[in-house]
Amino acid sequence: MTNLNKHHQPTDVPLVHAQLEQLSIAENKPKQAAGDPPPYDAHSGPVDLQLHHIPSKEALLVKIQPPKEPAKPISHVACDIVLVIDVSGSMCAAAPVPGEGGEETGLSVLDLTKHAAFTIIETMDERDRLGIVTFETESKVVQCLEPMTDTNKEQARARIKALRPLGSTNLWHGMLDAIKLFTKELSRSHRVPAMMVLTDGEPNHMCPPQGYIPKLRAMPPLPATIHTFGFGYTLRSGLLKSIAEFSGGNYAFIPDAGMIGTVFVHAVANLQSTFATNASLTLSYASPVKVEQTTGDAVNQQAPVEFGYRQRKLTISLGNIQYGQSRDLWLRLRGATQEKQASDSVLLEATLAFEEAGRSSSSSSSLVSARLGGSDALDAETLSPAEMAYQESRALILSFISTLFPLASDGEYKSLTLANQQIKKREELSQLIETLPSGDFADNLNKSLLEDLCGEHPKGQISLALSTPHFFTKWGRHYLPSYANALSRQICNSFKDSAPLQFGSESPLFIACRDRLDTAFDSIPAPEPSRVVLSSSSSRRRRQSSGGGTTSHTTTTTTTQPSSMARYRNSSGVCFAGSTAVELASGRVTEIRRLRHGTRVRTPLGSKKVAMVLKTKVSNETLCRIGSVLVTPWHPLSTDGKGWDFPASMSDDAVLYTGSIYSVLLQPDRRPDAHAIRVGDAWGVTLGHGIMRGDDARAHGFFGDYRRVKSGLMKLDSAGRKGVVQGRGIERDAMTGLVRGFRRTGITKGGGGGGGQHRHLVTDALLHGSELTTK
């Protein structure tokens, strides 16, 4: 549980801390199946289950805190993973390097999916098992669940490498074959079971007539959680979210190639840091009391049931719980005050049931109970105001997002399509931003919620998703369910959004698994391109005269294999922190923020004048530390002035930076090497260097084009010094996603002040349908 009490004085509202009681289920130990990993006792003490009654809010906060880490050091929790891979014809579509101006590497969506699979294999060992199922018009079991020994790893890689796209999209039979791989097991293993389903489109073959969810409900309990991944914009996201939610899994949206690495890395890291599976919370209370969930409808949501005399029971499915990350539920609790006044008996009892992953005791099943009220209650405690505001705000955001995606009778989420409905939701979002309790606090958790709601670019994605009908239809209807899934289940699903990034930050095992997967994704040799791309001259058919007839000639060019897969985990633009030391032509050193038009700096080809300087304010931006230099991960550097690489590939030392970052445009020069400045002990590329294509790390269709960069900078507002302009990040083409310019700061003029005034500015823009950025 993140402790906010040390930052704020406790509220005057007393909250009841429940008495904790650890129980266990007596049952026979299941026989270990052949090939099962040796069980390990990872148990690290009891789970902390707390019940906090908040009468002023008519709310009950349930806090579940698992152990921070296993008692004995382990590299990861053993897993049974079945990859369910879409190999339909559309998976051969191009997956260009994110942010590159027209560069074509020849990699397809399936190529990158294979690379992600290779990354998973790399971090598995003989305690893990991997199965592979593919689906197109038909489904096929490519590999049964096999222990990941060195020999089996090589076989799995070869099988994945041989996959080829063809046919339609038969998702249902792919899922069925994957389920069968688990149900063939004679007994339950100690591993965490999971299916990982990746698709880039809508299922269009052999779909269950009654719907996926009704069909799944008619089946025996699923043997594994199902985690769904949707790539691109032609998705049936409502279905993918419903399937994941029904099984206790997660849904993640992958908008482009730049996100595929980080999404898979975080998904597997969450599995490998699992403390418990099949967790559920049961609340028992007297019938005058009412307990309601507050985060909107859910596929697996159950209604309270009555039992005994004046008793009710509500069960909430939780799925997996990770080491070091709490699971918190903000519930509506009505009638509790009157019932407590009328009786000294126990007001409410909570029971948490779960199966502890990897535990070697006589039973892996456990119960933890807590009681609210009665003579055996502990002394009253309080929550900090910040903690209360965060938990209520998180529930309010989830409730709002759920209204955008009503649950149909077949158990599939649908998105609002009518323009008037979206206008109303923009108004509701404006009101939510104005009244959100998190707005009154400045701690990281509360700030993260507001950044995702209405922060400056590249934050504020929730507001952006609803800012125009085009944005919502193209990507908002896919992004928002994915975001809500991470916020609800309290998991970090990528590097992108602020609130999910807070989850897992206190779990050493999750962080270690994520770092290991990150390294594997970047360091594994890049896949061989499977696509043949027409050159610009060959995209037209040339007709040549030959006697009395004509012949047609079409030429092709081979594409360049990417040198590093780190570019497929792209995050943001290219800049240096304001304190970065820059060497002047005179040999003296100054900070980059002090440069202005006419300043002479040292370049690899001698002295050059600064033409313009771009200043951009950022908050919690990830920068890499290279010696004394703080730089964005994708700003090419060189240690010798000849070979260039990305900071993300040169250093594992990253920091979160708040302040201003700077980019420089030098005077025109046709020589690319004349466009670099000496920063610390390295050379940093400057804007407009002239390299727009190829495998040089500096190549970029926009940042390399001197004319376009200068034109874009000239449109920005002055930052007060000659030649220094201020922007708000990059602007992307709405259709291609490629960088096309810089964003002006005009929308925040006169903002000043505190967070409240900033929120007024953003919501006014939303109400007028303004586009805050382009996606």
Sequence and secondary structure as in RCSB ss.txt:
>XXXX:A:sequence
MTNLNKHHQPTDVPLVHAQLEQLSIAENKPKQAAGDPPPYDAHSGPVDLQLHHIPSKEALLVKIQPPKEPAKPIS
HVACDIVLVIDVSGSMCAAAPVPGEGGEETGLSVLDLTKHAAFTIIETMDERDRLGIVTFETESKVVQCLEPMTD
TNKEQARARIKALRPLGSTNLWHGMLDAIKLFTKELSRSHRVPAMMVLTDGEPNHMCPPQGYIPKLRAMPPLPAT
IHTFGFGYTLRSGLLKSIAEFSGGNYAFIPDAGMIGTVFVHAVANLQSTFATNASLTLSYASPVKVEQTTGDAVN
QQAPVEFGYRQRKLTISLGNIQYGQSRDLWLRLRGATQEKQASDSVLLEATLAFEEAGRSSSSSSSLVSARLGGS
DALDAETLSPAEMAYQESRALILSFISTLFPLASDGEYKSLTLANQQIKKREELSQLIETLPSGDFADNLNKSLL
EDLCGEHPKGQISLALSTPHFFTKWGRHYLPSYANALSRQICNSFKDSAPLQFGSESPLFIACRDRLDTAFDSIP
APEPSRVVLSSSSSRRRRQSSGGGTTSHTTTTTTTQPSSMARYRNSSGVCFAGSTAVELASGRVTEIRRLRHGTR
VRTPLGSKKVAMVLKTKVSNETLCRIGSVLVTPWHPLSTDGKGWDFPASMSDDAVLYTGSIYSVLLQPDRRPDAH
AIRVGDAWGVTLGHGIMRGDDARAHGFFGDYRRVKSGLMKLDSAGRKGVVQGRGIERDAMTGLVRGFRRTGITKG
GGGGGGQHRHLVTDALLHGSELTTK
>XXXX:A:secstr
    TTTS   SS B   EEEEEE         TT         S  EEEEEEEGGGTEEEEEEE  SS SS  S
S  EEEEEEEE SGGGGSB   TT SS     BHHHHHHHHHHHHHHT  TT EEEEEEESSSEEEEEEEEE  H
HHHHHHHHHHHT    S   HHHHHHHHHHHHHT SS  SSEEEEEEEESS   SS  TT HHHHHHTSS  SSE
EEEEEESSS  HHHHHHHHHHHT  EEEE SHHHHHHHHHHHHHHHHTEEEEEEEEEEEEETTSEEEE S   TT
    EEETTTEEEEEEEEEEEETT  EEEEEEEESHHHHHHH  SEEEEEEEEEEETT  SS SEEEEEEEEEST
T    B   HHHHHHHHHHHHHHHHHHHTS B TTS B     HHHHHHHHHHHHHHHHH GGGG  SHHHHHHH
HHHH STTS HHHHHHHSHHHIIIIIHHHHHHHHHHHHHT    SS HHHHHTTTT HHHHHHHHHHHHHHHHS 
       EE TTTTS EEEEETTEEEEE  EE     S GGGGG      EETT EEEBTTS EEEGGG  TT E
EEETTEEEEEEEEEEEEEEEEEEEEETTEEE TTS EESSSS  B HHHH   EEEEEEEEEEEEES  S GGGS
EEEETTEEEE B  S  SSSSTT  TTTT HHHHHHHHHTSEE SSTTEEEE SEEE TTT  EEEE  SGGGTT
  S HHHHHHHHHHHHHTT   S  
